[in-house]
Amino acid sequence: MGATPLTTPPQTTTGGTGAESESRNRSGGVQSLDRAFALLEIMADAGGEISLSQLAGSSGLPLPTIHRIIRTLLGNGYVRQLPSRRYALGPRLIGLGESASRMLGTWARPHLAQLVDELGETANLAMLDGDKVVYVAQVPSPHAMRMFTEVGRRVLPHSAGVGKALLAQLPEAEALATVRRTGMPAATDRTITTPEAFAAELARIRERGYAIDDGEQEIGVRCLAVPVLGGPAMMAVSISGPESRMNWEFVDRAAPIVQRAAVSLAGDLNHQN
């Protein structure tokens, strides 16, 4: 997520009432937090590490201000300095991310459960984690024969319905750069294995509003995935089941239901946020 250029805070003058002073201090504190979070997001967008000059160019902040913020983040473990003198996201963010992921699963579960009630197939929520897809929540189908993906599992995006729905949210050049970095191995004989064919698939997904994994990750399994647009992070929600139950008539009926669930989930997460 990009950050807009930030202006320097107004200079505090002496005098004034206690309430005015408290207001100025509170405003300055919030602005410092805004700037710190903006720098962390810029680092994340850059792949996790960045130089000070790149931070300055992306944030619009002067270097002395960036130095002060980075020193604080370094001291608390949220940023670390590499031998190259570049800065990277720090290890303390891992624990925060894991806790946030668990909360995301908690908030998403009622929406996934509603999908299972309506459609009878396993419902999943996934996000991009670097260049891979990570499953962050699941509600299983009540059928004896059902799909199961362990929460926390990471998969390549090109062969998974949720992966394709996630990459379809990116500019095409960025999406194709992702699959070129990961490679496009064939999990089955249906897997898309070239960037050119994948670009055409992304165009179809953007046009119809959902992605299909038609036995591309696992033979006999079909997945319908929808991007969660307008949420606080890039996510995709899906249902998956055996082809014998998830035939194309079922997919046509299920697509608008999953799309409504994605809209509802985005609204709920924004409210929580």
ZIVENFEN-V313673 format. One record per residue. SS is DSSP state (H for helix, E for strand, C for the rest). PHI is phi in radians with two decimals (none if undefined). Layout:
# ZIVENFEN-V313673
SS;PHI / SS;PHI
This chain:
# ZIVENFEN-V313673
C;none / C;-1.40 / C;-2.15 / C;-1.40 / C;-0.96 / C;-1.97 / C;-1.56 / C;-1.29 / C;-1.23 / C;-1.16 / C;-1.24 / C;-1.45 / C;-1.78 / C;-1.36 / C;1.53 / C;1.59 / C;-1.32 / H;-1.09 / H;-1.11 / H;-1.12 / H;-1.10 / H;-1.08 / H;-1.10 / H;-1.12 / H;-1.09 / H;-1.14 / H;-1.09 / H;-1.10 / H;-1.12 / H;-1.12 / H;-1.11 / H;-1.09 / H;-1.12 / H;-0.96 / H;-1.20 / H;-1.09 / H;-1.14 / H;-1.08 / H;-1.13 / H;-1.10 / H;-1.19 / H;-1.11 / H;-1.09 / H;-1.11 / H;-1.10 / C;-1.45 / C;1.73 / C;1.87 / E;-2.52 / E;-2.87 / C;-1.64 / H;-1.10 / H;-1.13 / H;-1.18 / H;-1.05 / H;-1.12 / H;-1.15 / H;-1.41 / H;-1.59 / C;1.39 / C;-1.53 / C;-1.22 / H;-1.01 / H;-1.04 / H;-1.15 / H;-1.08 / H;-0.98 / H;-1.09 / H;-1.18 / H;-1.10 / H;-1.05 / H;-1.14 / H;-1.15 / H;-1.10 / H;-1.11 / C;-1.77 / C;1.45 / C;-1.50 / E;-2.40 / E;-2.29 / E;-1.73 / C;-1.52 / C;-0.99 / C;-1.32 / C;1.36 / C;-1.38 / E;-1.99 / E;-2.30 / E;-1.06 / C;-1.64 / C;-1.16 / H;-1.19 / H;-1.24 / H;-1.10 / H;-1.08 / H;-1.11 / H;-1.13 / H;-1.13 / H;-1.16 / H;-1.12 / H;-1.10 / H;-1.12 / H;-1.17 / H;-1.05 / H;-1.07 / H;-1.11 / H;-1.23 / H;-1.38 / H;-0.98 / H;-1.05 / H;-1.21 / H;-1.16 / H;-1.09 / H;-1.10 / H;-1.09 / H;-1.10 / H;-1.06 / H;-1.39 / H;-1.99 / C;1.39 / C;-2.02 / E;-1.05 / E;-1.97 / E;-2.32 / E;-2.20 / E;-2.41 / E;-2.40 / E;-1.40 / E;-2.21 / C;1.19 / C;-1.71 / E;-1.97 / E;-1.75 / E;-2.08 / E;-1.46 / E;-1.95 / E;-2.81 / E;-2.70 / E;-2.16 / C;-1.36 / C;-1.19 / C;-1.37 / C;-1.17 / C;-1.11 / C;-1.67 / C;-2.54 / C;-1.55 / C;-2.40 / C;-2.20 / C;-1.12 / C;-1.07 / C;1.74 / C;-1.17 / E;-1.99 / E;-2.32 / E;-1.23 / H;-1.35 / H;-1.26 / H;-1.88 / C;-1.88 / H;-1.01 / H;-1.13 / H;-1.12 / H;-1.18 / H;-1.13 / H;-1.24 / H;-1.19 / C;-1.15 / C;-1.44 / C;-1.62 / C;-1.00 / H;-0.97 / H;-1.06 / H;-1.22 / H;-1.11 / H;-1.23 / H;-1.11 / H;-1.10 / H;-1.25 / H;-1.22 / H;-1.22 / H;-1.38 / C;1.45 / C;-2.28 / C;-1.16 / C;-1.49 / C;-1.38 / C;-2.45 / C;-1.30 / C;-1.74 / C;-1.12 / C;-1.28 / C;-2.17 / C;-2.23 / H;-1.04 / H;-1.14 / H;-1.16 / H;-1.20 / H;-1.08 / H;-1.13 / H;-1.13 / H;-1.08 / H;-1.10 / H;-1.11 / H;-1.11 / H;-1.12 / H;-1.24 / H;-1.66 / C;1.57 / C;-2.72 / E;-1.98 / E;-2.19 / E;-1.81 / E;-1.71 / C;1.19 / C;-1.50 / C;-1.82 / C;-2.59 / C;-1.04 / C;1.51 / E;-1.99 / E;-2.11 / E;-2.33 / E;-2.01 / E;-2.21 / E;-2.26 / E;-1.18 / E;-1.62 / C;-1.42 / C;1.43 / C;-1.43 / C;-1.30 / C;-2.63 / C;-1.42 / E;-2.44 / E;-2.50 / E;-2.00 / E;-2.55 / E;-2.16 / E;-2.49 / E;-2.97 / E;-1.18 / C;-1.00 / C;-1.09 / C;-1.70 / C;-1.58 / C;-1.32 / H;-1.22 / H;-1.13 / H;-1.09 / H;-1.04 / H;-1.05 / H;-1.29 / H;-1.38 / H;-0.93 / H;-1.15 / H;-1.21 / H;-1.19 / H;-1.10 / H;-1.12 / H;-1.11 / H;-1.13 / H;-1.12 / H;-1.10 / H;-1.13 / H;-1.04 / H;-1.11 / H;-1.14 / H;-1.17 / H;-1.14 / H;-1.15 / H;-1.11 / C;-1.19
